[in-house]
């Protein structure tokens, strides 16, 4: 089977992420959102405006901002957990039982297979999704949220987001330019994405 081209992979990824956002949006109607989240987000927006207007120093912005980010994420932790569950259900369980295809992959005529030609395993799908679908980053963030103070959480959350961004960019470059089109997530999980026909 031929490796999947970059364009179909990107389009499939965006289709899948839109489906995840739609599912999260509808579930947010069922699960009530903590009212503190909108209040805290407004406070954070006002704080950013104060900083941009040079009304407060960078140190004040970081000190107050880290507390607001922590409180906002803590108030929204239920939503974050629900989104992680949706990602697990879709990118691991659904994709595994749908022969390595999500809706996006099916539409674009691509699928995930085992790199050595063997049967795709459930563990491979787990390892793959931990990296590319930010499940590991979200899990670390949730743990930090419950077990760290505001300033430590803010620093570690920022660091994990930077690492996640670097992994994403490096993976995109690998998918574009490597001969086999395998990204970091494919190498870790022993998988590859191929054209179905």
C-alpha positions in Angstrom: 0.0 0.0 0.0 1.2 3.5 -0.8 1.8 6.0 2.0 -0.9 8.5 2.5 -0.2 11.9 1.0 0.2 14.9 3.3 -2.9 16.8 2.0 -5.4 14.0 2.7 -3.9 13.5 6.2 -4.3 17.1 7.1 -7.8 17.4 5.7 -8.8 14.2 7.6 -7.3 15.6 10.8 -9.2 18.8 10.5 -12.5 17.0 9.7 -11.9 14.8 12.8 -11.1 17.8 15.0 -14.3 19.6 13.9 -16.3 16.5 14.8 -14.7 16.4 18.2 -15.5 20.1 18.7 -19.1 19.6 17.7 -19.5 16.6 20.0 -17.9 18.6 22.9 -20.2 21.5 22.1 -23.4 19.4 22.3 -22.2 17.6 25.5 -21.6 21.0 27.1 -25.4 21.5 26.9 -26.0 18.3 28.9 -23.2 18.9 31.4 -23.7 22.3 33.1 -20.6 24.5 32.8 -19.3 26.1 36.0 -20.5 29.7 36.0 -17.1 30.8 37.5 -15.4 30.0 34.1 -17.0 33.0 32.3 -16.3 35.3 35.2 -12.7 34.3 35.4 -12.2 34.5 31.6 -13.6 38.1 31.8 -11.1 38.9 34.6 -8.3 37.4 32.6 -9.3 39.5 29.5 -9.4 42.7 31.7 -5.9 41.8 33.1 -4.5 41.4 29.6 -6.0 44.8 28.6 -4.4 46.4 31.7 -1.0 44.9 30.7 -1.3 46.0 27.1 -2.2 49.5 28.3 1.0 49.4 30.4 -1.1 49.9 33.6 0.6 46.9 35.3 4.1 45.4 35.2 5.0 42.1 33.6 5.5 40.6 37.1 2.1 41.7 38.2 0.6 40.3 35.0 2.3 36.9 35.5 1.4 36.8 39.2 -2.2 37.6 38.8 -2.6 35.8 35.5 -1.2 32.5 36.8 -3.9 32.5 39.6 -6.7 33.4 37.1 -5.5 30.7 34.6 -5.3 28.1 37.4 -8.8 29.0 38.8 -10.3 29.1 35.3 -8.8 25.7 34.3 -9.8 24.3 37.7 -13.4 25.5 37.2 -13.4 24.1 33.7 -11.7 20.8 34.6 -14.9 18.8 34.1 -15.1 20.1 30.5 -11.4 19.2 29.9 -12.0 15.6 31.2 -15.1 15.2 29.0 -13.1 16.4 26.0 -10.4 13.9 26.8 -13.0 11.1 27.1 -14.5 12.0 23.7 -11.0 12.0 22.1 -10.3 8.5 23.6 -13.6 7.2 22.4 -13.1 8.6 18.9 -9.4 8.3 18.1 -8.7 5.1 20.0 -11.8 2.9 20.4 -13.8 4.0 17.3 -10.8 4.1 15.0 -9.5 0.7 16.2 -12.8 -1.0 15.7 -13.3 0.8 12.4 -10.2 -0.8 10.9 -7.9 2.1 11.5 -10.2 4.8 10.1 -12.0 7.8 11.6 -14.7 9.6 9.6 -12.1 12.0 8.3 -9.8 9.2 7.2 -12.6 7.3 5.6 -13.7 10.4 3.6 -10.1 11.0 2.5 -9.5 7.4 1.6 -6.7 6.7 4.1 -6.2 4.5 7.1 -3.8 3.6 9.9 -2.1 0.2 9.6 0.7 -1.6 11.5 4.0 -0.6 10.1 5.3 -4.2 9.7 2.1 -5.4 7.9 0.8 -7.2 11.0 -2.6 -6.7 12.6 -3.2 -3.2 14.1 -3.3 -3.5 17.9 -5.3 -1.6 20.4 -2.1 -0.7 22.2 -0.7 0.9 19.0 -3.8 3.1 18.8 -3.4 4.1 22.5 0.3 5.0 22.0 -0.5 6.9 18.8 -3.3 8.9 20.3 -1.4 9.7 23.5 1.1 11.7 21.3 -0.8 13.1 18.4 -4.2 13.8 20.0 -2.7 15.5 23.1 -4.2 12.9 25.5 -0.9 12.7 27.4 -0.5 16.5 27.6 -4.1 16.9 28.8 -3.7 14.1 31.4 -0.5 15.7 32.8 -2.3 19.1 32.9 -5.3 17.6 34.8 -2.9 15.9 37.3 -1.0 19.2 37.8 -4.2 21.1 38.2 -5.3 18.9 41.2 -1.9 18.5 42.8 0.0 21.8 42.3 -0.4 25.4 43.4 -1.3 28.1 40.9 2.2 29.3 40.0 3.7 25.8 39.6 0.7 24.8 37.5 1.0 27.8 35.3 4.7 27.2 34.6 4.2 23.5 33.9 1.1 23.9 31.8 2.9 26.5 29.7 5.9 24.1 29.3 3.7 21.1 28.4 1.9 23.3 25.8 5.2 24.3 24.3 6.5 20.7 24.1 3.1 19.7 22.6 3.5 22.4 20.0 7.0 21.3 19.1 5.9 17.7 18.8 3.1 18.7 16.5 5.3 20.8 14.3 8.1 18.2 14.1 5.4 15.6 13.3 4.0 17.7 10.5 7.5 18.2 9.0 8.2 14.4 9.2 4.9 13.6 7.6 5.6 16.0 4.8 9.2 15.2 4.1 10.1 11.7 5.3 10.0 9.0 2.6 7.6 6.8 4.6 5.5 9.8 5.8 5.7 8.5 9.4 5.5 11.1 12.2 6.7 10.8 15.9 3.3 9.2 16.8 3.7 6.6 14.1 7.3 5.7 15.1 6.3 5.4 18.8 3.2 3.3 18.0 4.7 1.2 15.1 2.0 2.4 12.7 1.8 4.2 9.4 -1.0 5.9 7.4 -1.6 4.6 3.9 -4.0 5.2 1.0 -6.8 2.7 1.0 -6.8 2.4 -2.8 
